[in-house]
Amino acid sequence: MPVQTHVEVLVTIAGAALCLGGWLIFYFGSRLVGLGLGLGLGFVFGGLLSLLLELKGTHQDAVVLACSIVGAFGGLLLIRVVSSFVFFLMGFLFGSLIGRVGAAAWAASHGAEFAYDSTTITVILVSATLVALLAVWLQKYVMIVITSFVGANFLVSGVAYLRQMPLAAFIAVFVLAMLWQVVLVTSLVKGGRRPPADDGT
């Protein structure tokens, strides 16, 4: 059995992590980034505010602490808005492409020349908006597909045995990773929404 190089080991670890819990890494990682940035900005703002108000001692500490907490909470909310906006934008672009291809195919099937008239623009905008909203609604599953795809590529690249049959290995790892992550996400969602216990009344 060939010995893996350091790069192949790192690629294999990254691929396994993405396949086993890519969505969780994205979810908690993005939240931690927002929390950390908000906390840092709140701390700096609190320090500057204390200097402007000439606060010292306990009062200064209280202001810095309060600003840090508010900043962390604001950063957490902001990162959620930003991530939703990114998914909306990606969906809008992809939906525009679908609408454009669909309109061109319809024109070709009817022997007409494709043109950006009012009907075509309306079709593209409707398609783009619907796909964008769908991308925001299903963003966890979009991330599952993306992280499973990238993780499967990494695993096939990092494991010599899988490289012997790259296409079959990629498809197998990709499908298994998606199924595993869907089951993982579903179990987590159900676990967080348990119905209240029956009190017998």
Stockholm file with secondary structure:
# STOCKHOLM 1.0

chainA/1-201         MPVQTHVEVLVTIAGAALCLGGWLIFYFGSRLVGLGLGLGLGFVFGGLLSLLLELKGTHQDAVVLACSIVGAFGGLLLIRVVSSFVFFLMGFLFGSLIGRVGAAAWAASHGAEFAYDSTTITVILVSATLVALLAVWLQKYVMIVITSFVGANFLVSGVAYLRQMPLAAFIAVFVLAMLWQVVLVTSLVKGGRRPPADDGT
#=GR chainA/1-201 SS CCCCCHHHHHHHHHHHHHHHHHHHHHHHHHHHHHHHHHHHHHHHHHHHHHHHHTCCHHHHHHHHHHHHHHHHHHHHHHHHHHHHHHHHHHHHHHHHHHHHHHHHHHHHHTTCCCCCCHHHHHHHHHHHHHHHHHHHHTHHHHHHHHHHHHHHHHHHHHCHHHHTSHHHHHHHHHHHHHHHHHHHHHHHHHHTTCCCCCCCC
#=GC SS_cons         CCCCCHHHHHHHHHHHHHHHHHHHHHHHHHHHHHHHHHHHHHHHHHHHHHHHHTCCHHHHHHHHHHHHHHHHHHHHHHHHHHHHHHHHHHHHHHHHHHHHHHHHHHHHHTTCCCCCCHHHHHHHHHHHHHHHHHHHHTHHHHHHHHHHHHHHHHHHHHCHHHHTSHHHHHHHHHHHHHHHHHHHHHHHHHHTTCCCCCCCC
//
